[in-house]
């Protein structure tokens, strides 16, 4: 089954991004991309966006995402082009219910129109490749559900065109919590020096210090209890995700928070340090990175073309132009580099 996922370069990648996403990008037939168009729904610094896009792509390659599957979203024109067609099949009501718009835009001055419509771009990301599984974190469930609704509606109104995707959830670590505030997820969008966040390129001593300072509680009983002990539970789930263990069973081995934190730090560094070494190796050869991203781009363009052109035809946009110079589908799809 074809797998697809993208990560928005809105901040530095975190431990949660790796445990819940990067290390799950293993399908050699999959499509994994840096969703830089999604980073433009709010005010952004163009230079920072370009730098983060490159950093994300390199980290994906360093994490072992298969060659030929990684690309930059904006390098494949069909993503933005299909998004407009899907906007023409979506309803204001369903877009206004999307969490990101409700939290960041609804009723606020100078809200960008793209913040309202970007779920259609996300649907295009998914539907272009016939993806059957979409591995995303728990906060993206709503977007996959919308993509399913749009695909079903499009197929019903215009003819069978898109595969209706399924959400693929990770058992653990889909939402690694903030170490300083374990009731919220660890977010890459927070400020770069956030005390509760572990970023993938943080130095090892910083990572260990962050974990040793993690919030727990006034007791000293190690048990998995998200409601009563969110900090301890977060540490147990991080440890379980890094070691392929069971957090409830792991809790039985500890009699103090200090020893738990030490083992969590060791386990996290065992996961992150090899990633950092591979990132450093790749960064010394930017030409090789360019070649790998070009492979991913060309493969994505080729794979996305049939469904995009099918959607164009289904909506009545294809056909000879007045001058006979080519079809509407050809014009909308653009040309591969």
MOHUCOR-V547256 format. One record per run of one state. SS is the DSSP state (H for helix, E for strand, - for the rest). FROM is the first residue (numbers start at 1). TO is the last residue. If there is no record, write none. Layout:
BEGIN
ss->[SS,SS]
from->[FROM,FROM]
to->[TO,TO]
END
This chain:
BEGIN
ss->[-,E,-,E,H,-,H,-,E,-,H,-,H,-,E,H,-,H,-,H,-,H,-,H,-,E,-,H,-,E,-,E,-,E,-,E,-,H,-,H,-,H,-,H,-,H,-,E,-,E,H,-]
from->[1,3,8,14,15,21,22,25,31,35,36,41,46,63,70,73,76,78,88,92,97,99,105,113,128,133,136,138,159,166,169,177,178,185,186,199,200,204,213,230,244,247,252,257,284,286,315,320,321,327,328,334]
to->[2,7,13,14,20,21,24,30,34,35,40,45,62,69,72,75,77,87,91,96,98,104,112,127,132,135,137,158,165,168,176,177,184,185,198,199,203,212,229,243,246,251,256,283,285,314,319,320,326,327,333,337]
END
